[in-house]
Amino acid sequence: MTDFPEEYSLFNMEYAWSNGYKSIFDHPWHVLELPSESGLDLDVAASLGKYAPLTSGYIWEGEYDGSIDDAISICMPNGLLIKGLSLHQKEYNGHFYNDNNELIIIDGRTAGCAEGLLIREDALNEFLNTNDYVLFWTTLANKLYKTASSRNEYVQSDWSGLYYYENGEIKGAMRCVGVYPHDVR
């Protein structure tokens, strides 16, 4: 799975009926397939289901026409969240409100408190339950550490994990998928 997509072809706060918006947000689903290097003996590619990244990175760089001075970079919800929770922005980039003008989603960077989107738990639960969706995260990590035998000998371990949101809790685990020597010279 890849990182969330970054969009350069929209204007911030573009109307949902515009062609640019529709081309990006109206087709959010991707097929998740078992990789061929999985080691399993399969005659056909195994589809594990469909997924939709719930966020997109929006970037609008400074323009030669002077319309903005600095670049704008925000994390924004995808079309499923925008439509499902009836969200819209008002005067601040990265702040998304529902039809009752309640703040539902905020880009944590705009508030200086987190990376990515922050969403009200009650709204998230309503969205997931109404649509019978499962929220999950895939994780990759590696750790580089010195061995006790030498100053210049290092070992690297690679980790992979899957976490999911269920009944207000985040569940899941990571596992080590490989350990090998690492030369830092």
N, C-alpha and C positions, 0 to 999 in steps of 0.2 A: 504494500500500500504506500502511496506517496504522501508527502506533506499536503497541507491544504493548498488549493490553487490560488494564484495571485492574478488579479484582474487589472488590466491596463486600458481596457476598451470601453469603460463606462464613465459617465460623470457621476460624482457622488450625489445621492438623493435623486437619481434618475427615476422617472416614472416606470411603474411595473408594466405598463403597456408598450413601452418602447422596444424596438427591435434589438438593441444592444442588451437590454435587460433580459428579454426573452431568450436570446441565444445562449446566455450563460446560466440563468436560473431555472428555465423550464425543463431542463433535462439533467437533473442532479444525480441520477442513479448510475452506478458502475457495477459490473459483474465481478465478483470475487471468485477467482479460480485457483485451484490447487496448482502450485508451480510444478512444471515438468521435472525439475530436479529434486522433487520431494522424496524420491527413492521408492515410491509406491508403484506397483506394476498395474497400470491402468490402460485400458484400450482406448478410452476417450478422455478428453479433458474433463475434470471434475469441477462442476460449478458448485461453490459453497453457498451461493446466494447473492443478494445485491446489497450494496451499501451506498450511502450518500454522505460525503463530508458535510458537516453542518456549518462550517465556516469557510470564508474566502478572505484572502488578503486583498485589500483595495489600495492601490498606489496611484497617486496623482502628483506628478513631479512639477516643479516650477516651470512656468510657461514663458516663452519668448514675448508673448503679448502683454505680460505683466498682470494677468488675471489672478495669479497667486505668486507670493514671494518664495515660500518654502514648499518642500514636498509634503504631501499629506499621505500618511500610511495608517490605515485602520484595519482592524479585524472586524468583519461583518458577518451576520448570519446568512445562511443560504436561503434560497427561495422557499424551501419547505417550512422553515421557521418563520420567515416573513409572512407568508400566506397563512400558515397554521395558527399563528398567534396574532394575526392582523397588525403587524408592526409597521411603524413609520419613524423617520427621523424628524426632529424639529430643528432647532438652531445649532445644536452641537453635533459635530461629527462623532460617530461611534456610539451615540445614545439612541436607543430604540424604544419606542413607546407603543402601548396597545391603544385600542379605540377609546378606552377610559382615561387616556393620557397618563397612565401609570408607567414608570420606568421599568422595563422588563429585562432588557439586555444592554450591557455596556461593554465597550472595549476597555479592558483593564488598564491598558497603556495610557488611555486618555485621562484616567483618574490617577495614574501613577502608582497603582497598587498590584498589578498582576500582568502576565502575558496572556493574550487571548481573550475570549469572550467570558463575561460573567453573566449568568442568567439566574433569575429568581427561581428558587426551587419549586414553588407551587406552579409556576408557569411551565417549567420543564416537565414536571410530573403530569400535568394536564395534557401537554403536547404528546408525550410518549404514550400515555394511556389511551387517549382519543384515537391515535393512529396505529396502535399496537406495534410500536417501534421498540427496538432495544438500542440503548446507547452504549458504545464500547470504544476502547482505545487500544491500539497496538503500540508496543514500546520496544525500542532497541537501545542497548547501552553497551559500553565496554569499560573495562577497568584495567589499568596498567599499574603493576606493582613490582617492587624490587624483590629479588630473592634474597634469602639469608646468606647464600654462599658467595656472592660477589657484588661489588658496587655497580658494575656495568651490566649485570644480567637482570633482565626484566621478563615478566610473564604478562601476557594479555589474556583476559577472559572476555568472551562475548556473551551477551544476555539478550533474551527475547521474552516478551510477555504479552498477556492479554488481560485487560481489565474491563469490567462492565458495571453498569449502574442498575441496581435492582432494589426496589422497595426502600429508597432513600439511602442506600449504602453502596459503596464502591467495593467490588469483590474482584478477585483474580490473583494472578501470581506471575512472577518472572522465573525463568530457569536458565541455567548456564548451558549454552549451546556449543561452546568450544573454548579450549585453553591451549595456548601455544607460546613458545618463546618469542620474545620481541627484542630485536637488536636496536639500541638507541644510538649507536655510534655514528 
